[in-house]
Amino acid sequence: MKQRKVRVAGLEFSNDSALKYIGGTCVIESEKAYFSALKSLKKIFSEAGSGFVAKASFDKANRTSLNGFRGPGFERGAEMLKKFKEETGLPLLVDIHLPGQAEKAAEFADVLQIPAFLCRQTDLILAAARTGKVINVKKGQFLAPWDMENVIKKIESAGNRSIMLTERGTSFGYSNLVVDMRGLETMKSFGYPVIFDCTHSVQRPGALGSATGGDRQFILPLSKAAVALGIAGLFFETHANPEKALSDGPNSIPLGRVKETVSVLNRLDKLIKSLKEVKL
């Protein structure tokens, strides 16, 4: 199938185009920390010559424990993110969790993201689609890749064809995830840009008892495998000090290692997309 091109504030996301990146901290811990991390990322990707979309979460609504840090909430988060866009000019992807958040988030977000656990919530998906914004849907850990075609049809029914699909691992027994690389090819067959979430894919859900663990050492190997298939982009989370992160520290890329990680993946992406594809 012909691969669609989705535009995000001047950036072209396509499985045939140069690899783009979506990244940021797991959650907004504070305005200062969030702005600092994203300004560092802006510099890294500017120097690398790579397209970059800042990722933001104002509320982590699915924390393992009631005591887990959730973030500043929608109203305060929106204030911060509007200020952030004015200061940096970076395009912005924002998670939404309720249908009523879609239109308000669309006022400052370039991409509305449907979290994995909510990828079958029809009212949420339709509310997001009707804004006309680019919609990035994370495939649920419980969902087969071919079932994402039904999610696409929901978005298309609202007249929106600015769609991206993200792989973030599949439940594998208890407190573990596995990535089936065949799923990336299946989702590519629908014609929309496919993103690989390289940090959530190495989570160990609930493995720490009251928090999620993770296997950071597998982030780069899995990223290489995904990029070798020819995809549109990589989604990642980072933190200046992952061991002190308030959410998803065990599966975040240390901020100081992002630059070299991007360098490796960009070289691989360029090689892969310069090769002629062989059909078997």
C-alpha positions in Angstrom: 0.0 0.0 0.0 1.1 3.5 -0.7 2.6 5.1 2.4 0.8 8.3 3.5 2.7 11.4 4.6 1.5 13.1 7.8 2.6 16.7 8.4 3.3 17.9 12.0 4.2 21.6 12.0 6.3 21.3 8.8 7.8 17.9 9.6 6.9 15.0 7.4 6.2 11.7 9.1 6.2 8.8 6.6 7.6 5.3 6.7 9.6 6.2 3.6 11.0 9.5 4.9 14.0 10.2 7.2 13.4 9.1 10.8 11.7 11.6 13.1 11.7 11.7 16.9 9.0 12.3 19.5 10.4 12.6 23.0 10.5 14.2 26.4 10.1 13.4 30.1 7.5 10.9 31.1 5.5 13.5 33.0 5.8 17.2 33.8 7.5 17.0 37.2 8.0 20.8 37.4 8.0 23.6 34.9 11.7 24.2 35.4 12.7 20.6 34.9 10.5 20.1 31.9 11.7 23.2 30.1 15.3 22.4 30.8 15.1 18.8 29.5 13.2 19.9 26.3 15.5 22.8 25.5 18.4 20.3 25.8 16.6 18.0 23.4 15.9 20.8 21.0 19.6 21.5 20.8 20.5 17.8 20.3 18.1 17.3 17.4 18.9 20.7 15.8 22.6 19.7 15.7 21.7 16.2 14.4 19.5 17.7 11.7 16.6 15.5 12.8 12.9 16.4 13.0 11.8 16.5 16.6 8.4 16.8 18.3 8.3 17.5 22.1 6.2 15.1 24.1 4.2 16.2 27.2 2.0 14.5 29.8 0.1 16.7 32.2 -1.4 13.7 34.0 -0.3 10.1 34.3 -3.8 8.7 34.9 -2.8 5.0 34.9 -0.2 4.9 37.6 0.4 1.6 39.3 -0.2 2.9 42.8 -2.7 5.5 44.2 0.4 7.2 45.7 2.2 7.5 42.3 3.0 11.0 41.1 0.5 12.0 38.4 1.6 15.5 37.3 0.3 19.0 37.5 -3.2 18.2 36.0 -4.8 19.6 32.9 -5.3 23.2 33.7 -1.9 23.9 35.2 -0.3 21.7 32.5 -2.0 23.6 29.7 -0.6 26.9 31.1 2.9 25.5 31.1 2.7 24.0 27.7 1.3 27.2 26.1 4.3 29.1 27.6 6.6 26.3 26.4 5.5 26.6 22.8 5.9 30.3 22.8 9.4 30.0 24.2 10.7 27.1 22.1 8.6 27.0 18.9 8.7 23.2 19.1 5.8 21.2 17.8 4.0 19.4 20.7 2.4 16.0 21.3 0.1 15.8 24.3 -1.7 12.8 25.8 -5.4 13.1 26.5 -7.5 10.8 28.6 -11.1 12.1 28.4 -13.2 13.3 25.4 -13.7 16.7 27.0 -10.0 17.3 26.9 -9.6 17.0 23.2 -10.7 20.4 22.0 -8.9 22.2 24.8 -5.7 20.4 24.2 -6.0 21.0 20.5 -5.6 24.7 21.2 -1.9 24.2 21.9 -1.0 20.7 20.8 0.1 19.7 17.3 -0.6 16.0 17.9 -3.1 14.5 20.2 -2.0 11.1 21.6 -4.4 8.3 22.6 -2.7 6.3 25.4 -2.4 2.5 24.9 -4.8 1.6 27.6 -7.4 3.8 25.9 -6.9 2.9 22.3 -10.4 1.2 22.1 -12.3 4.1 23.8 -14.5 5.2 20.9 -15.8 8.4 22.4 -12.2 9.6 23.2 -10.9 8.6 19.7 -13.8 10.4 17.9 -13.4 13.5 20.0 -9.7 13.7 19.2 -10.3 13.0 15.5 -12.9 15.8 15.2 -10.4 18.4 16.2 -8.6 17.9 12.9 -5.3 17.5 14.6 -2.8 14.7 13.9 -3.8 11.7 16.0 -1.2 9.3 17.4 -2.6 6.1 18.8 -0.6 3.8 20.9 -1.4 0.2 20.3 -2.7 -1.4 23.5 -0.5 -4.0 25.2 -3.5 -6.3 24.8 -4.3 -5.7 21.2 -3.2 -7.5 18.0 -1.5 -5.3 15.4 -4.2 -6.1 12.8 -6.9 -4.8 15.2 -5.5 -1.3 14.8 -7.2 -1.1 11.5 -10.5 -0.8 13.4 -9.0 2.2 15.3 -8.0 3.8 12.0 -11.6 3.4 10.7 -12.9 5.2 13.8 -10.7 8.2 13.1 -11.3 8.2 9.4 -15.1 8.2 10.1 -14.6 11.7 11.5 -13.0 12.9 8.2 -9.5 12.8 9.7 -6.7 11.1 7.9 -3.8 12.6 9.8 -3.0 9.4 11.7 0.0 7.8 13.2 0.3 4.4 14.9 2.7 3.5 17.7 4.0 0.1 18.8 4.8 0.0 22.6 5.1 -3.7 23.3 2.6 -6.5 24.0 1.8 -8.2 27.4 3.9 -11.3 27.8 2.8 -13.2 30.9 2.8 -11.2 34.2 4.8 -7.9 34.6 6.6 -8.2 31.2 6.3 -7.0 27.6 7.6 -8.4 24.4 7.9 -6.7 21.0 6.8 -8.7 17.9 8.5 -6.9 15.0 6.1 -8.4 12.6 3.5 -6.1 14.1 5.3 -3.0 12.8 5.1 -4.5 9.3 1.4 -5.3 9.8 0.7 -1.7 10.8 2.7 -0.3 8.0 0.5 -2.2 5.6 -2.4 0.1 6.5 -0.5 3.0 4.9 0.0 5.3 7.8 3.2 6.3 9.6 4.3 3.9 12.2 6.2 4.9 15.3 8.2 2.7 17.7 8.0 3.6 21.4 11.4 2.3 22.4 11.2 3.1 26.1 7.7 1.9 27.1 8.4 -1.3 25.2 11.0 -2.3 27.8 8.7 -1.7 30.8 8.1 -4.2 33.5 4.5 -3.3 34.4 4.0 -3.3 38.2 7.3 -5.1 38.7 8.4 -3.0 41.6 5.2 -3.7 43.5 3.9 -0.1 43.7 5.6 1.1 40.5 6.6 -0.1 37.1 10.1 -1.3 36.5 12.0 -1.6 33.2 15.0 -3.0 31.3 16.8 0.1 29.9 19.6 -2.0 28.4 17.3 -3.2 25.7 16.2 0.2 24.5 18.9 0.6 21.8 18.8 -3.1 20.6 15.1 -2.9 20.0 15.3 0.5 18.5 17.9 -0.8 16.0 15.6 -3.7 15.1 12.6 -1.3 14.6 14.5 1.2 12.5 15.9 -1.6 10.3 12.3 -2.3 9.2 11.9 1.2 7.8 9.5 3.2 10.1 8.5 6.9 10.4 9.7 7.7 13.8 10.8 6.8 17.3 9.1 7.8 20.5 11.2 7.9 23.7 11.2 9.2 27.2 14.2 10.7 28.9 15.3 12.2 32.2 18.4 14.0 33.5 18.6 11.6 36.4 16.4 8.5 35.7 17.0 7.0 39.1 15.2 10.0 40.7 12.5 10.3 38.1 8.9 10.5 39.5 7.6 8.2 36.8 9.1 5.5 34.5 12.7 6.1 35.5 13.8 2.5 34.9 12.9 2.6 31.3 13.9 6.2 30.4 17.0 7.1 28.4 19.5 9.2 30.4 19.4 12.6 28.9 23.2 12.6 28.6 23.0 9.5 26.3 20.3 10.8 23.9 22.8 12.4 21.5 24.9 9.3 20.8 21.7 7.1 20.6 20.3 9.4 17.9 23.6 9.3 16.0 23.6 5.5 15.8 19.9 5.3 14.8 20.1 8.0 12.2 23.0 6.3 10.5 21.1 3.0 10.4 17.9 4.7 9.2 19.8 6.3 6.3 21.3 3.0 5.3 18.1 1.1 5.4 16.1 3.6 3.4 18.8 3.7 0.7 18.4 0.0 0.0 16.0 -1.4 -2.5 13.2 -3.4 -0.8 13.0 -7.0 -1.8 9.6 -8.7 -1.9 9.5 -12.4 -1.1 
